[in-house]
Amino acid sequence: MASEIPAEYRWRVDKARAVMAGAGCDLLLLDSGEALAWLSGYSVSETMYRAVFLPREGEPWFVLRHLDAEPCRQGGWIADIVGYPDSHEPERVMAEQIAQRGFGAGRVGVDFNSISWSPARQATIAALLPDLTFVNLEGVTESLRWVKSAHEIGKLAEASAIADRALAEIAAKALPGLTTNEAAITAAACFLRHGADTGETGPIVLGRGNHEFLHGLFRPHTLATGDVLHVELIPYVGRYGARIMRPIVIGTPSPRQQEVAQALIALQDEQIAAMRPGAIASDVDRIVRNGALKAGLRGEYTNVTAYTLGLYIRTPRSSDFSRVFLPDQHWALEENMVFHVYTTAEGLGFSETVVVTPAGGRRLTQTPRRILTAG
């Protein structure tokens, strides 16, 4: 039975088919968790292999464990679902389906760099279908998702609003004696109260050093006057994740902290304003990177100043670095790309969720751009 493609997913299917046409593919195999959710509306862990198959013409189909078939019907729009028993080899089931549907001698596009694809998996299917040709669409798993639809940006805006609420609630409690555990509890509870997918908060740690604290280990710590609580929040709504960082000072920020904060914010504001379609990533990166080094805010700057945001599921990768701001990145920004832009120095970190527009970057996160305090 043919499935009715919702308008949002029609847009996504058309994007995928345009890539297929350019590469001369008859069939597209998508298997990363993010790509499954993006194309079908449903995703599931890789306890056993699963994939969506999209032909150039005709209806797509989903192959996955029989146990997951009904949730797939409920969670996505694809009607043609093939569920296999746990005793079956997934690749063999997929090869049989490819052959039965007339693609056994076709050209199948696969992202060879997909986190779910492997040489062994390819060899198994190739042995079963010797006339099949695999076309390497390396990076398509991410590139299809770089430019966001209005629906996707709306989800990111909802997540951003939750992040803003949680930051305000933590800052209101930022008095001597507050613990990092209590700050995390406050954020998690706020996320769940206001509709986030989970209570996963992101790093909430002491701000020390230039950037070392960004991925610091979470430890119970009681805050005292003068401490900097670094808060990075990563709420998800409909699997779309916004991100924001702010430093929260216990007590009154020092003159030096205010000076560093104002310098970082000014550089980042300039960077965000430059995020227009056609701008080159290395040029946008240079604003913050070279500016911070020239101002003496940091002795070195080894990390990216922005990376792609969008749809996330649980994989070994917690951030999408398929598009980043670095000196050697010479690709052009496109309208409706969304990035996590961030910068740090001397224990202070500032970041925003930003969408690229013709007028420059537009912040989806709206927390005041300053050091936060309880006052």
C-alpha positions as CSV (number, residue, x, y, z in Angstrom):
1,M,0.0,0.0,0.0
2,A,1.4,3.4,-1.0
3,S,2.2,5.7,1.9
4,E,1.1,9.3,2.0
5,I,4.2,11.4,2.4
6,P,3.6,14.4,4.8
7,A,4.8,17.7,3.3
8,E,7.8,18.0,5.6
9,Y,9.0,14.5,4.6
10,R,8.3,15.1,0.9
11,W,10.8,17.9,1.1
12,R,13.3,15.5,2.6
13,V,12.6,12.8,0.1
14,D,13.0,15.2,-2.8
15,K,16.4,16.3,-1.4
16,A,17.6,12.8,-1.2
17,R,16.4,11.9,-4.6
18,A,18.2,14.9,-6.1
19,V,21.4,13.5,-4.7
20,M,20.6,10.1,-6.1
21,A,20.0,11.5,-9.5
22,G,23.3,13.4,-9.5
23,A,25.1,10.2,-8.6
24,G,23.1,7.9,-11.0
25,C,21.7,5.8,-8.1
26,D,18.6,3.6,-8.5
27,L,18.3,3.0,-4.7
28,L,19.5,4.8,-1.6
29,L,20.3,2.9,1.6
30,L,20.3,5.0,4.8
31,D,21.4,3.4,8.0
32,S,22.7,5.9,10.5
33,G,20.3,6.7,13.4
34,E,20.0,10.4,12.5
35,A,19.4,9.6,8.8
36,L,16.6,7.1,9.6
37,A,14.8,9.7,11.8
38,W,15.3,12.4,9.3
39,L,13.9,10.5,6.3
40,S,11.2,8.4,8.0
41,G,10.4,10.0,11.3
42,Y,11.5,6.9,13.2
43,S,14.8,5.7,14.5
44,V,15.9,2.8,16.7
45,S,19.2,1.6,18.2
46,E,21.6,-0.7,16.3
47,T,21.1,-3.6,18.6
48,M,20.5,-5.4,15.2
49,Y,21.2,-3.8,11.8
50,R,18.3,-1.7,10.3
51,A,18.0,0.5,7.2
52,V,15.7,2.5,5.1
53,F,15.7,2.0,1.3
54,L,14.6,4.8,-0.9
55,P,14.2,4.2,-4.7
56,R,14.5,6.9,-7.3
57,E,10.8,6.2,-8.1
58,G,8.2,4.4,-6.0
59,E,7.7,3.8,-2.3
60,P,10.5,3.5,0.3
61,W,10.7,0.6,2.7
62,F,12.2,0.0,6.1
63,V,13.9,-3.2,7.2
64,L,14.3,-3.8,11.0
65,R,13.7,-6.2,13.8
66,H,10.2,-7.6,13.9
67,L,10.1,-6.4,17.6
68,D,10.5,-2.8,16.3
69,A,8.1,-3.0,13.4
70,E,5.0,-1.8,15.2
71,P,6.7,1.2,16.9
72,C,8.1,2.0,13.4
73,R,4.6,2.1,12.0
74,Q,3.4,4.3,14.9
75,G,6.4,6.6,14.9
76,G,7.0,7.2,11.2
77,W,5.2,7.7,7.9
78,I,6.7,4.8,5.8
79,A,4.0,2.1,5.4
80,D,6.1,-0.6,3.8
81,I,7.9,-2.2,6.8
82,V,9.8,-5.5,6.7
83,G,10.3,-7.0,10.1
84,Y,12.7,-9.9,10.6
85,P,13.0,-12.4,13.5
86,D,16.0,-12.1,15.7
87,S,17.2,-15.5,14.4
88,H,17.7,-14.0,10.9
89,E,20.7,-12.3,9.5
90,P,19.7,-8.7,8.7
91,E,22.0,-8.3,5.7
92,R,20.5,-11.4,4.1
93,V,17.0,-10.2,4.6
94,M,17.9,-6.8,3.1
95,A,19.6,-8.5,0.1
96,E,16.5,-10.6,-0.5
97,Q,14.3,-7.5,-0.4
98,I,16.6,-5.6,-2.8
99,A,16.5,-8.5,-5.3
100,Q,12.7,-9.1,-4.9
101,R,12.0,-5.4,-5.6
102,G,14.1,-5.4,-8.9
103,F,17.3,-3.7,-7.7
104,G,19.5,-6.8,-7.6
105,A,21.6,-5.5,-10.5
106,G,21.1,-1.8,-9.7
107,R,23.3,1.0,-8.4
108,V,22.8,1.5,-4.6
109,G,24.0,4.7,-3.0
110,V,25.5,4.2,0.5
111,D,27.4,6.6,2.8
112,F,30.6,4.6,3.2
113,N,31.4,6.9,6.2
114,S,28.1,6.2,8.0
115,I,28.6,5.2,11.6
116,S,26.5,2.1,10.9
117,W,28.1,0.9,7.6
118,S,31.2,-1.3,7.5
119,P,33.3,-3.2,5.0
120,A,32.1,-6.5,6.5
121,R,28.5,-5.5,6.0
122,Q,29.1,-4.4,2.4
123,A,31.0,-7.6,1.6
124,T,28.1,-9.7,3.0
125,I,25.5,-8.0,0.8
126,A,27.8,-7.9,-2.2
127,A,28.4,-11.7,-2.0
128,L,24.6,-12.3,-1.9
129,L,24.0,-9.8,-4.8
130,P,27.1,-10.1,-7.1
131,D,25.5,-7.9,-9.8
132,L,24.8,-5.0,-7.4
133,T,26.9,-1.9,-7.6
134,F,27.6,0.2,-4.5
135,V,28.0,3.9,-5.1
136,N,29.9,5.7,-2.3
137,L,27.9,8.8,-1.3
138,E,30.4,9.6,1.5
139,G,29.0,12.3,3.8
140,V,25.4,12.2,2.5
141,T,24.2,11.1,6.0
142,E,25.2,14.6,7.2
143,S,25.0,16.8,4.1
144,L,21.3,16.1,3.5
145,R,20.6,17.5,7.0
146,W,22.8,20.6,6.9
147,V,20.1,23.0,5.7
148,K,17.1,23.0,8.0
149,S,13.4,23.3,7.1
150,A,11.1,25.7,8.9
151,H,9.8,22.8,11.0
152,E,13.3,21.8,12.1
153,I,14.2,25.4,13.0
154,G,11.0,25.5,15.0
155,K,12.0,22.5,17.0
156,L,15.4,24.0,17.7
157,A,13.7,27.2,18.8
158,E,11.6,25.3,21.3
159,A,14.7,23.6,22.6
160,S,16.4,26.9,22.9
161,A,13.6,28.4,24.9
162,I,13.8,25.5,27.4
163,A,17.6,26.1,27.7
164,D,17.0,29.8,28.4
165,R,14.5,28.9,31.1
166,A,16.8,26.4,32.8
167,L,19.7,28.9,32.8
168,A,17.6,31.5,34.5
169,E,16.5,29.0,37.1
170,I,20.1,27.9,37.9
171,A,21.3,31.5,38.0
172,A,18.6,32.5,40.5
173,K,20.0,29.9,42.9
174,A,23.6,30.8,42.4
175,L,24.5,31.6,46.0
176,P,27.3,30.3,48.2
177,G,26.5,26.7,49.1
178,L,24.9,25.7,45.9
179,T,26.3,22.4,44.6
180,T,26.9,21.3,41.1
181,N,24.4,18.5,41.7
182,E,21.7,20.9,42.7
183,A,22.4,23.0,39.6
184,A,22.1,19.9,37.4
185,I,18.9,18.8,39.2
186,T,17.4,22.3,38.6
187,A,18.2,22.1,34.8
188,A,17.0,18.5,34.4
189,A,13.7,19.2,36.2
190,C,13.1,22.4,34.1
191,F,13.8,20.4,30.9
192,L,11.2,17.8,31.8
193,R,8.6,20.3,33.0
194,H,8.8,22.3,29.8
195,G,8.7,19.5,27.2
196,A,12.3,18.4,26.5
197,D,12.7,14.8,25.4
198,T,15.0,13.9,28.3
199,G,16.6,15.5,31.4
200,E,20.1,15.2,30.0
201,T,21.7,18.5,30.9
202,G,25.2,18.9,29.4
203,P,28.3,19.8,31.3
204,I,27.8,21.7,34.6
205,V,31.3,22.1,36.1
206,L,33.6,24.6,37.6
207,G,35.0,27.1,35.1
208,R,38.8,26.9,35.2
209,G,41.3,27.4,32.4
210,N,40.8,28.6,28.8
211,H,38.8,25.7,27.4
212,E,39.8,22.7,29.5
213,F,36.5,22.9,31.5
214,L,34.3,22.4,28.5
215,H,34.4,18.7,28.7
216,G,35.3,18.5,32.4
217,L,34.2,15.6,34.5
218,F,31.0,16.1,36.4
219,R,31.9,16.0,40.2
220,P,29.9,17.0,43.2
221,H,31.2,20.4,44.3
222,T,30.0,23.0,46.7
223,L,30.3,26.5,45.3
224,A,31.9,29.4,47.2
225,T,32.0,33.1,46.6
226,G,34.2,33.8,43.6
227,D,33.7,30.4,41.9
228,V,32.6,30.3,38.3
229,L,29.9,27.7,37.5
230,H,30.2,26.8,33.8
231,V,26.8,25.7,32.5
232,E,26.3,24.2,29.0
233,L,22.7,23.0,28.4
234,I,21.7,20.7,25.6
235,P,17.9,20.1,25.7
236,Y,16.3,18.2,22.9
237,V,12.7,18.6,21.5
238,G,11.6,16.0,18.9
239,R,15.3,14.9,18.9
240,Y,16.4,18.4,17.8
241,G,19.1,19.7,20.2
242,A,19.8,23.3,21.0
243,R,22.9,24.4,23.0
244,I,23.9,27.3,25.1
245,M,26.8,28.2,27.5
246,R,27.0,30.8,30.2
247,P,29.3,31.4,33.1
248,I,27.5,31.9,36.4
249,V,29.7,33.7,39.0
250,I,28.9,33.2,42.7
251,G,28.9,36.7,44.1
252,T,30.1,39.7,42.1
253,P,32.2,39.2,39.0
254,S,35.7,40.7,39.2
255,P,36.7,43.6,36.9
256,R,39.0,41.2,35.0
257,Q,36.1,38.8,34.5
258,Q,33.9,41.6,33.2
259,E,36.6,42.7,30.9
260,V,37.2,39.2,29.4
261,A,33.5,38.6,29.1
262,Q,32.9,41.9,27.3
263,A,35.7,41.1,24.9
264,L,34.6,37.6,24.1
265,I,31.0,38.7,23.6
266,A,32.0,41.5,21.3
267,L,34.0,39.1,19.1
268,Q,31.2,36.5,19.1
269,D,28.6,39.2,18.2
270,E,30.7,40.2,15.2
271,Q,31.0,36.5,14.2
272,I,27.3,35.9,14.5
273,A,26.6,39.0,12.4
274,A,28.9,37.6,9.7
275,M,26.9,34.4,9.4
276,R,25.2,35.1,6.1
277,P,24.7,32.8,3.1
278,G,27.8,32.7,1.0
279,A,30.2,33.6,3.9
280,I,33.2,31.3,4.0
281,A,33.6,29.3,7.2
282,S,37.3,30.1,7.7
283,D,36.5,33.9,7.4
284,V,33.8,33.7,10.0
285,D,36.0,31.6,12.2
286,R,38.9,34.1,12.0
287,I,36.8,36.8,13.7
288,V,36.7,35.0,17.0
289,R,39.9,32.9,16.8
290,N,42.3,35.7,15.7
291,G,40.5,38.3,17.7
292,A,40.9,36.3,20.9
293,L,44.6,35.7,20.2
294,K,45.3,39.3,19.3
295,A,43.6,40.5,22.4
296,G,45.7,38.2,24.6
297,L,42.6,36.4,25.8
298,R,44.2,33.1,25.0
299,G,47.8,31.9,24.3
300,E,46.5,29.4,21.8
301,Y,43.2,28.5,20.2
302,T,43.1,24.8,19.2
303,N,39.3,24.0,19.1
304,V,36.6,24.9,16.6
305,T,34.5,28.0,17.1
306,A,31.3,26.5,15.8
307,Y,29.8,23.2,14.7
308,T,26.5,22.0,13.1
309,L,23.4,21.5,15.2
310,G,20.3,19.6,14.3
311,L,18.8,16.2,14.9
312,Y,20.5,13.8,17.4
313,I,19.9,10.3,18.5
314,R,22.1,8.2,20.9
315,T,25.3,7.3,19.0
316,P,29.0,7.3,20.0
317,R,29.0,10.9,18.7
318,S,27.5,13.6,20.9
319,S,28.2,16.5,18.5
320,D,28.0,16.8,14.7
321,F,31.4,18.0,13.4
322,S,30.6,17.5,9.7
323,R,30.6,21.3,9.3
324,V,32.8,23.3,11.7
325,F,34.5,26.7,11.8
326,L,38.3,26.3,11.6
327,P,41.0,28.1,9.6
328,D,41.1,25.3,7.0
329,Q,37.4,25.1,6.3
330,H,36.6,27.0,3.1
331,W,33.0,25.9,2.4
332,A,30.2,28.5,2.1
333,L,27.5,28.9,4.6
334,E,23.9,28.4,3.4
335,E,20.7,29.9,4.6
336,N,19.0,28.0,7.4
337,M,22.1,26.1,8.5
338,V,22.2,26.1,12.3
339,F,25.3,26.1,14.4
340,H,26.5,26.0,18.0
341,V,28.9,29.0,18.2
342,Y,31.1,29.1,21.2
343,T,34.1,30.8,22.7
344,T,35.9,30.6,26.0
345,A,38.8,32.2,28.0
346,E,39.8,32.4,31.6
347,G,37.1,30.1,32.9
348,L,34.3,32.0,31.0
349,G,32.3,30.3,28.2
350,F,29.7,31.9,26.0
351,S,27.7,30.1,23.3
352,E,24.5,30.3,21.3
353,T,22.3,28.3,18.9
354,V,22.4,30.4,15.7
355,V,20.6,30.1,12.4
356,V,22.1,31.5,9.2
357,T,19.9,34.2,7.5
358,P,20.5,36.8,4.8
359,A,20.6,39.5,7.5
360,G,23.3,37.6,9.5
361,G,23.1,35.0,12.2
362,R,19.9,34.9,14.3
363,R,20.1,33.7,17.8
364,L,17.5,31.1,18.8
365,T,18.8,31.1,22.4
366,Q,17.9,34.4,24.0
367,T,19.6,34.5,27.5
368,P,21.2,37.9,28.1
369,R,24.8,37.9,26.8
370,R,26.7,38.5,30.0
371,I,28.0,36.8,33.1
372,L,25.0,35.5,35.1
373,T,24.7,36.0,38.8
374,A,22.0,35.5,41.4
375,G,21.5,39.3,41.6
